[in-house]
Amino acid sequence: MSLSLAEILDEAAAGRFPAPDGTTTVVPQPNARDAGVLAFTAHSVVFTDEDPDWVRSTLAAIDCDGLAATMNPRFLVALLDRTGRSHDTTDLLTVAEALPGQPALELREIEDPDHPRVRRARVRRDGVRVWATPTGGGVVILGRGVAGRWETAIEVDEAARHRGLGRELARAARHLVPDGAPLWSQQSTGNTRSIRAFQAAGYRPVGAEALMLAPAPQDRAVAPA
């Protein structure tokens, strides 16, 4: 397999997945920020600038089902230790097609958001844009994430939950994504409310994803002028 990570993702968004042959494909990182592991059905993709021979030998030494080796904690920890990166959680990776027209949900764009979820999004995504429901309660975020793909995330205030707002926000994002591009989203595998909301909004499960986060840049002291 000679495709780049971006090409692999484009193919998966169109329903064309790597061959379910039990193998692992190692591809270079698309940039300095993005590294990690994608697990499709019986085929994994490790995107890293580390030596592919090291990746394969480390996987071969993991005492588990070979199909599960790339997502085994021992391999993930080995990759984290080798790269000096960190890892939050393994996510369910989902994708949906863009929808035409404006979203049915009323939203207003926020020019300078200070929402904690937004600040985190700016660490992991480029070109972040944010919309909120006019009376509060919900936020939808768009930005370019792994390999330049368009990603969305939503936030629903506790008081506004259990009313279908999460589903409406996730669906609204499909109207907001530029250029008719496929829209990706990750949900923590334990966050069943989020998983249900995104699937109800038309997002399809594609695989599992474990992102390796680069160390945050250290603050540099600025000498007085």
Salt bridges, closest charged atoms under 4 A:
GLU11 OE1 - ARG16 NE 2.96
ASP21 OD1 - HIS43 ND1 3.09
ASP34 OD1 - ARG33 NE 2.82
GLU50 OE1 - ARG82 NE 2.79
ASP88 OD2 - ARG124 NH2 2.34
GLU97 OE2 - ARG204 NH1 2.64
GLU109 OE1 - ARG129 NH2 2.79
ASP114 OD1 - ARG119 NH1 2.85
ASP126 OD1 - ARG33 NH1 3.40
GLU151 OE1 - ARG125 NE 2.71
GLU151 OE2 - ARG149 NE 2.65
GLU155 OE1 - ARG117 NH1 3.08
GLU158 OE1 - ARG161 NH1 2.87
GLU209 OE1 - ARG149 NH2 2.86
